[in-house]
Amino acid sequence: MFVVTVVFEPLPGHAAEFRAAMIANARASREREPGCRQFDVCSEPQRGTVFLYEVYDDRPAFDAHLASEHFRAFDAATRGWVASKTVACYERVDPDAGAD
């Protein structure tokens, strides 16, 4: 599994609209992307920081996410609302994680 974490710091005055757009993007990813296994959106209430935890089948599934119409629309719409963005990619090494 391929895991991606992202931390966004929205610009002042844009936290609520950024969070709403991110939630819509996450839902679209979970519903439309067969390789997207998990897409959690978390928010730190005091500062409005948004943390993402995303799990994909593999790197090509994540690349498909980046190429998707809903992601490209989200990225274009929110680019001016973000002060900083930090992305990290991981390979999940515990084969039993997420098993039912």
N, C-alpha and C positions, 0 to 999 in steps of 0.2 A: 504494500500500500504506500501511496505517496501522500505525505501530509504537508500542508501549507499553513503557516500562521502569518497573520498580517495585523499590524497595529496602526491605526489611523488617528491622527490628531486633527479633528475638524477645526476650521477657522472659527473665531468667535461669531456667533449669530447664525452658524450653519449646522450646528450639531443635530438638531431635530430633523431637518430636511435630509441631511446626509444619512442619518440612522434609518429613516423611512425608505430611502432609495436603496440602501444596503440590504435591508430586510427583503424588499421586493426582488433584488438581484439574487439573494440567497435562495429564496423560494423558487425562483425560475430555474436556478441551477439544480436544486434537488428534484424538481419535477420534470425537467427537460433533458438533463444530461445523464445518460445511463452509467457513465463512469464516475459520477459524483455520489459518494456514499454518505457523506456527512458535511454539513455546512452550518456551523453555529456562529451566530452573531451575538457578541457580548458587549455591554457598555458599562463604563465606569461613570456613575451618575454625577459626581461632582464636577469633573472636567469635561465629560462628554467623549472621552477616549473610546474608540471602538476597537475591539479585539475579535479577530476571526480565527476559527479553527476549522479547516477544511480537509476532508479525506477523499482521495481519488484512487481508482484502481491502480493507476500508474502515471508516469510523467506524460505520456500521450493523452490521457484523459484530462489532465490539468491543462495541457496545451489546447485541447478542444474547448475547454471552458474559456480560456483567454480569447479564443477566436469566435466564440458564440455571439450572436446578435445581441442578446440581452446584456452580456458583459460589456461589449463595446459601447452600447448605448449608455449603460450605467457609468462607465469610465469617462465618457465624453461629458455627460451631464454633471458629474461631481468633481471634475478635475479642479475647478476654481474654488471648491469648498474645503480643500484639505491643506493644512499647514505642513504635515509630514506623513510619510507612509514608510513603514519598515516591514519587509517581507523576508521570511525564512522558510526554507524547504527542507524536509526531512524524509527519510525512509523509515517506515514503522518496522521495528525489529522483533516485536513480540507477536508471534503468529497467532496467539490466542486472543489478542486484544480485539474487542468488539464482537467476539463469538457469542452466540446465544446459547 
